[in-house]
Amino acid sequence: MRCIIVDDEELQVSLCKMLIQEHTNLKLGGTFGSALEALKFIKSNQNIDLIFLDIMLPDISGFELLSLLKDSPQVILISSTTEYAIEAFDFDHVLDYLLKPIKKNRFLKAVDKAIGK
């Protein structure tokens, strides 16, 4: 599965990158510090299967990004708070909700949902 990371926190991006690189079924297609950068990339690259998406971003929120995508890839939301968990599942393509810092076992469980295991 080709995936991207959309998060403005370098530490979380590094952690997520490491977990993706360790997973045999994932290939990282890029990392983005803003939702608008990611939106441009997603619209021009139709082969993205999965987005690891932070909710609180500097330009527009992760939720706003999802609202702008007509045919969204699968999404695993990432947040430092549980505050948005219920709202997250209002979006059809959201598979899971991970809390920061991301724990490997929860990451693997979320990815298994995306793969369909």
Backbone torsions as a table, in degrees:
resi	resn	phi	psi	omega
1	MET	NA	131.3	177.5
2	ARG	-89.1	127.6	-175.0
3	CYS	-132.4	163.9	173.8
4	ILE	-132.8	159.1	176.2
5	ILE	-115.4	130.4	175.6
6	VAL	-122.5	102.1	-177.0
7	ASP	-160.2	140.8	-178.6
8	ASP	-97.8	3.3	178.7
9	GLU	-101.6	111.1	-174.9
10	GLU	-55.8	-40.8	-179.3
11	LEU	-61.5	-43.8	179.2
12	GLN	-68.2	-37.8	177.2
13	VAL	-61.7	-45.0	179.9
14	SER	-61.8	-43.2	179.4
15	LEU	-64.4	-45.9	-179.9
16	CYS	-63.9	-41.8	177.2
17	LYS	-57.6	-45.6	-179.8
18	MET	-60.4	-44.9	179.8
19	LEU	-64.8	-38.3	177.9
20	ILE	-66.1	-44.1	-178.9
21	GLN	-64.2	-29.9	178.5
22	GLU	-76.8	-16.7	-175.3
23	HIS	-92.7	126.7	-175.8
24	THR	-70.6	-21.2	-177.0
25	ASN	-97.3	1.8	-177.7
26	LEU	-115.3	141.5	174.5
27	LYS	-131.0	123.5	-177.6
28	LEU	-78.3	123.7	179.9
29	GLY	-96.9	-12.2	179.0
30	GLY	160.6	163.9	175.0
31	THR	-127.5	145.3	-175.3
32	PHE	-138.3	134.5	179.6
33	GLY	-90.2	-4.9	178.0
34	SER	-140.8	151.9	-179.8
35	ALA	-68.3	-33.8	-179.1
36	LEU	-68.1	-38.6	174.5
37	GLU	-61.5	-44.9	-179.6
38	ALA	-63.6	-40.6	-179.8
39	LEU	-58.9	-46.1	177.7
40	LYS	-58.3	-45.8	-178.8
41	PHE	-63.7	-46.5	-178.0
42	ILE	-62.0	-42.5	-179.0
43	LYS	-66.4	-28.3	-179.1
44	SER	-98.3	-4.1	179.6
45	ASN	-130.4	92.4	-175.3
46	GLN	-74.2	-3.4	-175.5
47	ASN	-97.7	25.4	175.6
48	ILE	-87.8	126.1	-178.0
49	ASP	-98.9	-26.1	-171.5
50	LEU	-150.4	137.0	177.1
51	ILE	-119.4	127.2	168.4
52	PHE	-93.8	110.4	-166.0
53	LEU	-124.0	120.2	171.8
54	ASP	-73.1	150.4	179.8
55	ILE	-87.0	-45.8	-177.4
56	MET	-91.4	105.9	-178.4
57	LEU	-124.4	160.7	-172.4
58	PRO	-69.0	-33.0	-175.4
59	ASP	-97.6	-64.6	173.1
60	ILE	-127.9	157.2	-176.8
61	SER	-76.0	164.7	175.1
62	GLY	-59.3	-36.7	177.6
63	PHE	-64.5	-41.1	177.9
64	GLU	-64.4	-38.5	176.2
65	LEU	-59.7	-46.8	179.5
66	LEU	-60.5	-36.5	179.0
67	SER	-66.3	-28.2	-179.2
68	LEU	-83.1	-15.4	-178.5
69	LEU	-91.2	119.7	179.2
70	LYS	-73.2	-50.3	178.4
71	ASP	-115.4	83.4	-175.8
72	SER	-76.2	140.6	167.9
73	PRO	-65.9	175.9	174.3
74	GLN	-63.8	150.3	-174.8
75	VAL	-133.1	135.2	168.6
76	ILE	-115.6	113.3	-178.5
77	LEU	-81.0	148.3	179.9
78	ILE	-129.5	133.4	179.6
79	SER	-152.1	156.9	176.2
80	SER	-89.2	-0.2	-178.3
81	THR	-140.1	155.4	176.6
82	THR	-85.1	-1.9	-174.3
83	GLU	-52.7	-33.1	-174.3
84	TYR	-102.2	5.0	-172.2
85	ALA	-59.3	-44.3	-178.3
86	ILE	-68.0	-45.9	178.8
87	GLU	-60.8	-31.3	-177.5
88	ALA	-57.0	-38.0	-174.9
89	PHE	-86.2	8.8	169.2
90	ASP	-75.0	-15.0	179.6
91	PHE	-97.3	126.6	-174.4
92	ASP	-58.0	-34.4	-172.5
93	HIS	-90.9	1.1	178.1
94	VAL	-79.0	120.8	-177.9
95	LEU	-95.7	-34.5	-174.4
96	ASP	-157.8	171.4	-176.3
97	TYR	-137.5	112.7	-178.8
98	LEU	-105.3	138.7	176.5
99	LEU	-92.4	142.4	175.3
100	LYS	-81.6	145.0	-9.2
101	PRO	-70.5	143.9	-176.6
102	ILE	-67.3	130.5	176.7
103	LYS	-98.0	138.7	-174.0
104	LYS	-56.6	-44.4	-177.7
105	ASN	-63.4	-38.3	177.7
106	ARG	-71.4	-37.1	176.3
107	PHE	-59.4	-48.5	-178.5
108	LEU	-63.8	-38.8	178.2
109	LYS	-63.7	-42.4	178.9
110	ALA	-65.5	-42.9	179.7
111	VAL	-65.6	-37.6	176.1
112	ASP	-58.4	-37.6	176.2
113	LYS	-62.3	-40.8	-178.2
114	ALA	-67.7	-38.2	-179.1
115	ILE	-75.8	-26.5	179.2
116	GLY	96.0	25.6	179.1
117	LYS	-83.6	NA	NA
